[in-house]
Amino acid sequence: MKTVTALLNDGANLEKFDGQVTIVKFGGNAIGSEDAINSLIDDTIKLIEAGVKVVVVHGGGTKVNDALALIGKKTQKVDGLRVTDSETLDIAVSTFTLLNEALVQKFRDRGANAISFSSQSSCPLIAKKMEDKFADGAHVDMGWVGEITGVDTGSMESWLWAGGLPVISPLALDLNGHFYNVNADHAALAVASCLQAQSLVFMTDVSGVLKEITDPSSRIGVATPDEMNALIEDGTISGGMLVKIKSCLSGIKNGIERISILNGFESHSLLNGFVDPQLTGTVIAEKAA
């Protein structure tokens, strides 16, 4: 594999991506690590300097967990989604807003023209209330959890093509202007689909999809949707990764050319993984090379 230094010094590696749109999702755990987030920011700026049009969508669920724990409030999750009552929503909105502002400032401190898309006046995600879930033999009212129904891309696209870096939090608005808590993976997929992005990159805390969960060497480098569906059917993909892969397969159907899953805690994983995702993580594409 080419080294980070080689990638940084060899513009030819990135030339073919000039003008392409990519969505990069920063996981909440990576945001909480100073080393990881600094590496991700540096790599994102390198992509922008090479002409790639980048939109960042960030998570932050672990920070919400911490904030809820401070007031002694327990979190209930169904299918990986946080049941969100009014008090939890207030904390989520405050936490995601602060995270978004801090992330935007970090980018600006490094010279990037980052723009926050998190407030009621700028939030691009449109949602409706998610239907009840079924858990433990009963229907569960998910509260202020939103199902994304659309993305208002107008202002975002204007900034993007003017050289700006939109930074989006996992908050959405309904038609009455009320905030909803939404899944950050779903937000990244919705933005990528609406912008007709060539690629979507998930920066997680794992090195892609593994055939054997305890064996890092069993990582799947590249796969088609059909191959991923086969792995779901035989039980190879399960748990939290199952939800993510199902979402990815939906994104491929909606026109995203390639979706990569990379480890955000590895040094310069975004830059290396953007050029050769199959060497450092897992890439899903309709026509796998």
N, C-alpha and C positions, 0 to 999 in steps of 0.2 A: 504494500500500500504506500502511496506517496505520503511524504511527511507533511506536517502542517507548514513548515517553512517553505517547502516546494510549492505548496498551493498558494501561499501568500505571495510568492515571488513570480509565479508563472501565470500571467494573466490569461494565457490561452485556455487554462482549465475552466475559466468562467465566461470567456467570450461568447460561447454558444448560448448562454443564458441571458444575454443582454436584452432588455425589454420584456422579459418574461415576468409574469406575476406569480408570486409565491406567498402563501400564508404560513407563518411559523407560530405554532402554539407553544408557549412557555408553560410548563407544568408548575403547579404550586410549590412542590418540593424544591425545584430548581431555583425558584424565585427566593426561597428562604435561605439559599446558600450563596454567600458573597462571592466565592470563587466561581461557582457555576454560572451565576447571573452575569458576572463581569465577562466571562468567556463568551457567553451567548450574545451579549451586547457587542463585543468586539467583532465576532463573526458576522453578525447581522449587518454591521456597518460596512464590513468588507464586501458583502453581497451588494449592498446599495451602491458602493463606489464602483462596482463592476457593471452597474446598469440594471441589476435586478430590482423589480418593483416589489417591495416587501410590506406586508401587513402583519403586525404582531397581535395575537390574541393571547391573553394570559389567564391562568387559573388563580387559585388562592384559597382553595378549600381548607388547607391545613391552618392557615391564618384565621379563618373563620372558626375552625375548631378551637383554636387557642382563645379567641375572644369569647366564645360561648362558655368555655371552661372557667374563665375568670369570674363569670357570674353564676357558676354552678348549674348551667343549663346543659342537659344531655341532648345529643343529636340522634335522631331516628332517621335511618336511611332505608329506602326501598329501591331495589334494582340500582344501587349505587347513587341514587338521588336523595338529597337532603330534604326531609319534610320541613317546610318553611312556614312557620306561623309569623304573625306580624312582628314580634320581638326579634325573631331570628332574621327576618328580612331586613329590619333596620340595621342590625349588626352586619349583615352581609353587604348591604349597600355602602355602609361606612367603611368597612374593611377593604372592599374591592376598589372603592374610590381612592382611598389612601394609597393602596398598592399601585394603582394606575398612575397616580400623580408622581409617586416616587420613581416608577419605572421610566416614565416620560422624562423626568429630570435627569436620570442617569444617562439616557440617550443624548439629551441636550448638552450635558456636561462634556460629552465626547464629540460634540459637533454635529450630531444628527438633527435634522429638522423634524422632531417627533411631535405628534399632535394627539392629545387625549380625546378618545371617543368613549366617554363613560358617564357624563352628566345627563340630566333630563333633556338638555338642549342639544346634545350631540350624539346621544345613544343611537346607533344605527340598527340595532336588532329589534324586531317586532315580534311579539309573542301573544299567545292566549293562555289561559289557565290550563295546566295539564290535567287530564282526567284522573279520577281516582285510580290508585293502584290496588292490587289484591295481594295481601300478605298475611301470613299466619291465620288464614281462614276468614279474613274479614277485609272489607274495603277500607282503604286508607286515603283520607283527604290529604293531598300533597301540599295544600296551602298555596303559598305564593311561589310555586314552582311553575316556570313557563315552558310551553312548547313553542319553539321558534316557527313562525309562519312566514317570515319574510325579512329582507334586509334592505334598508334604505341606503343605497350605495352612492347616491349623488355627490354629497360633500366629500365622502371618503375617496371616491375616484378622482375628484378634482385635485385633492391634496396629493394623492398617490402619483398621478402623472405630472404633477408640478415638482416632484422630487421629495415630497414629504413622506413621513413614516407614521401611518395611523397605528395607534395602540388602543386595543379594544378590550374592555373588561367583560366578564360573564354576567352582564345585566341586560335585561330587555324591557321594553315598554309595551303596554297594551294600547289599544286605540283610545283609551281614556287617560293616557299618560301616567299610568301606575307602573312602578318597577316590579319586575319578576326576576327571581333567581333562576339562571339557566345553566345547563351543563356546558363547561368551557370547550370540551371536544365538539359538542353539537354546534356551538357558536362558530368555531373555526371552520367546520365543514360547511355551514350555511354561508359564511362569508366567501369561502373558496368557490363554492358552487355559483353564487350570484355574480362574482367577479370573473367567472370562467378562468380561474387560475390554472396555470400549467402544473403547479405542484403544491402540495400541502405537507408540512413537516411537523410531526409531533415530537417535541423534546420531552422525554419522560425520564423515569428513573430506572429503566431497564434497557438492555441492548437488543431490542427487537423481539420478535416472536421466537420462542424456543420450542423444539420438539419435545425436549425433556426439561421440565421446569427447573431442575437442580443442576443442569449441565449447560453452562454458557457456550460450550463448543457446538451445541446442537442448534444454534441460531439459524433461522431460515433467512437467507440473504435476499431472495427475490421470489415472488409468487404472483400468479394471476388470480383473479377473483374465483375462478373455478377451483383452483388448487387450494385456496383459503377455505372455500366452502367444504371441500373434502376433509380438511383438517378439523373443521367445526363438527362435521358429522361423525368423525371417528373419535371425538373427544380430546384431540390433541390441544385444541384451543378451548379454554374454559375460564371461569372466574371473571376477574376484572378485564382481562385481555379479550374475552369473548365479546363484551359490550363494545369495546373500542374497535375490534375488527369488523363487527357487524355495521358499525357506523361508517367505517372506512369503505366497506363494500358499497354502501348506499352512496357515498361520495363519488366513487368511481362511476356508478351508474348515472350520476348527475353531471358527468362531464369532466371531473378532475382527472388529469392525465396520469399522475402518479402520486401516491401517498407514502411517506416514509415515517418509520418509527425509529427514533434514535435515543441514545442515552445522553441526557443533558448534563450529566455529571462528569463525562469524559472531556478532557481538555480539547477545545476547538472541535467538538463533535459536530456542531452545525455546519461548519465550513467543509470539513472532510466528508460528512454525510451528505451534504448537498451535491457535491461533485460525484461521489461514488457511494451512494447509500447502501448498496448491497454488500459493501466491504465492511461496514461498521454497524449496520442495523438491518432492518427489514424494509423492503420497498414492495408495494403492491401496485401493479400496473396491468391494464387490460391486455397488453402484449408484452410480457416479460422478456427481457433480452437474455 
